[in-house]
Amino acid sequence: MSLRTNVPARRSFLATLALLAAGLTVVFGAAFGPAVFATDEPHALPPALLDPPVAGASEVAVLAGGCFWGVQGVFQHVQGVTSAVSGYAGGEKRTASYQAVSNGTTGHAESVRVTFDPRRISYGRILQIYFSVAHDPTQVNRQGPDVGTQYRSAIFPTNAAQAEIARAYIAQLDQAHIFHAPIATKIEMDKTFYPAEGYHQDFLARNPRHPYIVIHDLPKIENLKRLLPEVFREQPVLVANALH
């Protein structure tokens, strides 16, 4: 179940409430700011203790943390990231479509493929951002208003080293008792990423006044800027620009 509107998705009564809240944001935004409607409690997390350097000019991370609009938007504002593409991971190619994935029975999770320059930002740093501001890693098969296995918290390592770093960082955060509950993020190996439909790409950048974006995703961008200013970039790296 999703609260998102203006895309092929099921609607609910709560979607109406989301629209009303967005209207309040438009009216009172100047006074209260977007963070008033943030549903997650952002944490300034410590860096990963295990984060060895990687040779080469490009590396890929695949991450799932609820609606891919916001996760993509966060990483598009991170220095060292050269591309962030919304898509699906965890299931088969034949079911890698928004209509199928929205049913919650395909095994897919809404995911983002983050391509980055390891000379400028490490995989461990990518995970620090992911756990700090991109989503709430303690929620099981949901993120805020979106419910279902397609909104689960999951990391899809592209190699064994990434899996080791991810497991070590999750253990590090759990041992530090930073969150109010255990981290629910799963590490899922050997899963293929499939890009989502074009209308999902750059959705946050193209639709900054969309009710869902205003309520749930713009606060993530603000939290990135506030909590991790050293990695924040004002101008996002867009999929649309990469296609031209």
N, C-alpha and C positions, 0 to 999 in steps of 0.2 A: 504494500500500500504506500502510495506517495502523495504528498501534498502539492506536488508541482502542477502547475496549470499551463495552458497554452502549448502543451506538447501532448502526444498520444499517450496519456496515462489516465488511470482511474482517479476520479475525484471523490472527495469525502466532505462531510459537514465541516470538518476542521479546515478545509481549504478556504471556506468562506470566512472563517475567523482569521486566517492568514491574510486574506485580502483586506479585511477591516484593519488589522494591525499595520499592514503596509500603508494604508491611508493615513493612519495616525503618524506614521514615520514621515510621510510627506509633509503633513501639517506641522508637526512638532520636531522634525529632525534637527532644525537649527538649534533648538533649545536643549535637546537631550542627546542627539548623536545616535549613530547606528548601533552602538554597543548595548543600548537599552534592551534590545530584543535578542541579544545573543543567548543561545540556549546552553552553551558549553562553558565550563569554567577553564579558561586557558591557564596553562602552567609554563613557567620559564624553566625548562628542563635542563639538566646538566648535559654536557656533550658525551658522546659514546666513548667509553674507555678503550674499547677495542675498535680501532679505526685505522688500519694500516694503509699506507699510500698505495695508489694504483697507477701503473704506467699506462700511457696512452692519452689521446685527446678527447675520448668520448666514452661514456658509460651509460647504461640504461637501468633505471629502477622502475618497477611496476608496483603500484600501491593502490589499495582500496580502502576507503573510509567514508562510506555513505554516498550521497549524491556526488557524481563526478564533476558537476559544475563548480562547486566550491573548491574541491581538491585541485582541479586544474587551475583555477584562478589563483590559488595560493602559490603554486609552483611557477606560474607564469611571472610572478613578481619576485622571484629569487635569483640573485646574481649567480652566474655560473651555469644556470639552466639554459639550454639552447632550444628545447622543445618540450611541450607538455600537451599530450594528446589524450582526450577522453575515449574510453572504450570499455571492453568487457574481458574478463579473465576468469578462468576456473571451470569453464564448460567447453562444449564443442563448437566448432565453426558454424554448423548449421543453425545453432540457436543464438548466435551472437548478433542479436537485433534488439532494439529497445522494446518492441512489442512482446517478444518472447521472454526477455530477461525480466520484464516487469511482473511476470507471473510468479517469480520466485522459485521456479522449479527446474531451472536449467543448470544450476551449479555455478553460473557466472556471478561475479560481483561487478558492480560499476567500478571501474578502475581508471587509473591515469598512468600512462607511460611517460616517465620523466627522463629525458635525455640531458646529460650534464657533462661538463668538462671537469674531470677529476683533478686537474691541475689548479682549479679555482675553488671547487667545493667537493667535499668527500661524500661517500655514501653514508657514513655515519652522521654527517651533518644533515643530509637529506632526511634521514630517519628522525633526527632531533626536531626538525621542522614539522615533519609528519605527526609526531606524537605531541608536539607542543601546541600547534595552532590549527592543523588541517582537519582534525576530528577528535572525538572523544573515544580513546581506545578501550574504555571500560564497558562500553555498551555492546550487548550481544545481539547480533542479527538486526541491528537498527542503528540509526543516527538521528537523534532528535525525533522529529515527526515521521520519519520514513522508516517503515517496518518491513522486514523480510531478509532472507539470506543474501539477496542481491545488494544489501546495504551493510554487509558485515565488514568488520575491520580485518584486513588481510594484507600480507606482504607476499609478493610473488618473486622470489629471488631469481635472478638470471644466471647465477652461478653459485658454486658451493661457498665461495668466500663471502658473498652477500648473505647467504643463509646463516653462516657462522656469526657474522657481525650483528645481524638482526636478532638472533637468539640471545647473544650476549647482552645486547642493549635492553631487550625486554626483561631479562633476569636482573640487570643492573637497576632498572627503574622499579621493578617489583620489590627488590630488596631495600630500596630507599624509601618505600612506602609513600611515594609522592601523591599517588591517586587515592581516592576514597575507596576504591575497589580494585581487585586484581585486573591486570591488563588482559583483555579478551582477544587481542590480535592473534590471528593464526598465520603460520608460515606455510605456504602451499607451494611445493616444488613442481617443476616441470609442467607449468601451465602456459599456454599460448595466449598472447594478448591480441585482441581484435579491435581495430579502431571503430568508434561509434559513428553514427550517422552525422552528416555534415552540419545539421541544424543544432547539434549538441556542442560542436567545437566553438571555443571562445565565447560560450554562452554568457558568462559573467561580464566579460568586457563589452559585449554587444547589447546586453540587457540590464544595465545597472539599476533600472527602476522596476524590474520585475519583482513582484511581491516576495517570492521565495528567496531571491538574491538579496533583497534589502534586509529581510529578517534573519536569514541563516548564514549567508555567505560573505557579505560585506564586512561584518564584524571579524571574520577570520583574517581578512586582508589588513584590517586595522590592528589586530593583535600581532600579526607578523611584523608590521612596521614598528609597533610599540615594544614588543618583547625581544625581537631579533633585528634591530635596525641595521646591524652590520651586513646582513645578507639581503636586505630589502632593495628592490629596484622599483622606481616609480613607474616606468613604462613597461608594460607586460610584453613578453615574447609571445606572439600570437601564431596560431596555426595558419590563419589566413595569410599572414605575411610570408610564411615559409613556402606557401603554394605558388607564389608569384616570382 
